[in-house]
Amino acid sequence: MTNPTDLTPPSAKKIPVTVELHGRTRVDSYAWLKDENWQQVMQEPNLLHADIRSYLEAENDFTKAVMAGEEGLQEKLFAEIRGRIKEDESSVPSKDGAFEYYARYEEGGQHPIYCRKPVGSDDEKIVYDAAKEAKPYDFFNLGECSHSPDHKLLAYSLDVKGSEYFTVTIRNLETGEELADQVTNCSGGIVWTNDSTSFFYSLLDDNHRPYQVYRHDLGSKQSDDRLVYEEKDPGFFASVSKTESERFILVGAGDHQTSEVYFLVDKNAEPKLIAERQTGVEYSVTDCGEDWLILTNNGDAEDFKIVKAPLDKPAVENWQDFIPHKQGHLVSALQVFKDFFVRLERVKGLPRIVVHELVNGEEHEIAFDEQCYGLGMGGGYEFDTTQLRFSYSSPTTPSQVFDYDMRDRSRVLRKEQEIPSGHKAEDYVTKRIFAEASDGSKVPITLLYKAGLELDGKAPLVLYGYGSYGMSMHASFSTTRLSLVDRGVVYAVAHIRGGMEMGYHWYREGKTVNKLNTFTDFITCAEHLIDEGYSHKGGIAAFGGSAGGMLVGAVANMRPDLFKAIVAQVPFVDVLTTMCDDSLPLTPMEWPEWGNPLADAETYDRIASYSPVDNVVSKNYPHILVTAGLTDPRVTYWEPAKWVAKLRELKTDDKLLLLKTNMDAGHAGASGRFDSLKEAALIYAFLLKVFSD
């Protein structure tokens, strides 16, 4: 399949810029696509330079023209995917004192309606109607919707540009009126004080870095807010939270490998340090009785352990092992109740929940039967309870929400995801297989395909991957991917190194000096799926977003012969340039993940060896679809734009190369629940278009 003969792709002008560092010289012909006032553009997209806007809109017009023949398919896919969504959905109510809080959607609604009702009553009160509030805006992101401890006020944070700069507003729940208080340029998180008269928040700097924590007292101006903490290291982000018992406010600072936590005993107190930051040591804390419970990798605890320390003596020298480190049992989360604590572990690539009874020290695991599945623990509002809420799903099993009694070990199914158009788990097959890397590592692959599909190597296959920041890809249910699977496409997720599916070492072996493993693991998975008859060479579409977009961009350069198509959503592809620009929002914090190319030539050369933009050469590439968000502060719009421009310049084939920039959104794409499905329909229509060739 080629570009339609009557359509001419856009051609970006070239303005060569020479960049020299460590005795290396490279030429960036598309640096002009970065607006010199990009920070203002994040807040006011209409300020984008006319030449840049013209190019992005030309690419959008070209994508629309190329895909015009697939509009019927896109509409059909959109209707299918939407048909699997229960439009008048409602969450399971969560009890908080005299009230239960929940969110629901009305049929046709793009955004949720937040509600509460007295316990034991059906007398609903709307707390915040996001569906109504969103109507004046092209983009609408409700960051947080948090009621005060006395249930009289609501604090909510909004981003209406996609820039992830949030504004906090306070509403009186008794009168419906909004207070004069307003806090701007914050990260969106809100932490109320127990007396309901103040809240804490993180402020963003001009580079979109949460670097300060403030306390806002109701009735005062933001300019009068009390500075609680300021992070001086540009590589660290500051955050604020509260322990489950609500006894302590926690102020955290950290990057991808190092943590530091302070606590406040009341809102007027000065922050006190738990333990000084040590490079490579991560820890998070909560309180339990007269002790801190600390989840940490301190010492040799690569897969993390839980330690105790007295509330008045939290320093490292007082840490005592409580749940010792066990290699291969990655402890990823901890939730504390009055008489129990619960940890989420990952063992041999699969999650599990372990309940620990504080009185007698007994432990038990909540068991599951399927080969592969995803788990999540709900936070809840109440501390003195025996009820744990968790969610479960698998590639074939829609999401289920359970309330689990930690004392009598019984579970109650509170909600099961409804698929209005119908769904039978037995119509699909899911399994876990392993591909062997060149160093002997076994790389898990989760598979989903239609029951009865003949595995003769002829099926098209979508291979999804991420492989960065230690993020594990859960084997969970997705209503969207069924539109591919129902058409005979095999859907596979490669759990490559750089994530933590197989433990912390899996992350360590896929970052900085070991980053190449991420890409070669993905290629190994593709080759294994071909060898096992799930697809064929040239029959696989590589799919990834953000850092996963970097992954598929890298493998497109390394092994274009393996892939039929590449789908890169908001892809981080200009890695070397971005990591050399310490004025960008995330760059200093990202150095522990990728390395700092400003510091030494070895790191510079390593990143240069795989950075997708820097490795585009004159050769044939697969069909490629790229998406971007104009106000994206995480992966700035010019990265995918530069990549596409360079591919257009150098690639020697006439296969499809499409760029779709959302001019009204950021990293997460369109904000409405149905508008986002239109983006999925475009991607799936593209895949089915090229698979049909």
Secondary structure, DSSP 8 states (H G I E B T S, - for coil): ----TT----------EEEEETTEEEEETTGGGS-TTHHHHHH-GGGS-HHHHHHHHHHHHHHHHHGGGGHHHHHHHHHHHHHTS-TT-B---EEETTEEEEEE--TT-SS-EEEEEETT----EEEEEHHHHTTT-SS-EEEEEEE-TTSSEEEEEEESSSS--EEEEEEETTT--EEEEEEEEE-S--EE-TTSSEEEEEEE-TTS-EEEEEEEETTS-GGG-EEEEE---TT-EEEEEE-TTSS-EEEEEE-SS-EEEEEESSTTS--EEEE---TT--EEEEEETTEEEEEE--TT-TT-EEEEEETT--SGGG-EEEE---TTEEEEEEEE-SSEEEEEEEETTEEEEEEEETTT--EEEE---SSS-EEEE---S-SS-SEEEEEEE-SSS--EEEEEETTTTEEEEEEE---TT---GGGEEEEEEEEE-TTS-EEEEEEEEETT---SS-S-EEEE----TT--------SSTHHHHTTT-EEEEE--TTS-TT-HHHHHTTSGGGTHHHHHHHHHHHHHHHHTTS--TT-EEEEEETHHHHHHHHHHHH-GGGEEEEEEES----HHHHHT-TTSTTHHHHHHHH--TTT-HHHHHHHHHH-GGGG--SS---EEEEEEETT-SSS-THHHHHHHHHHHHH--S---EEEEEETT-BTTB-SSTTHHHHHHHHHHHHHHHHHT-
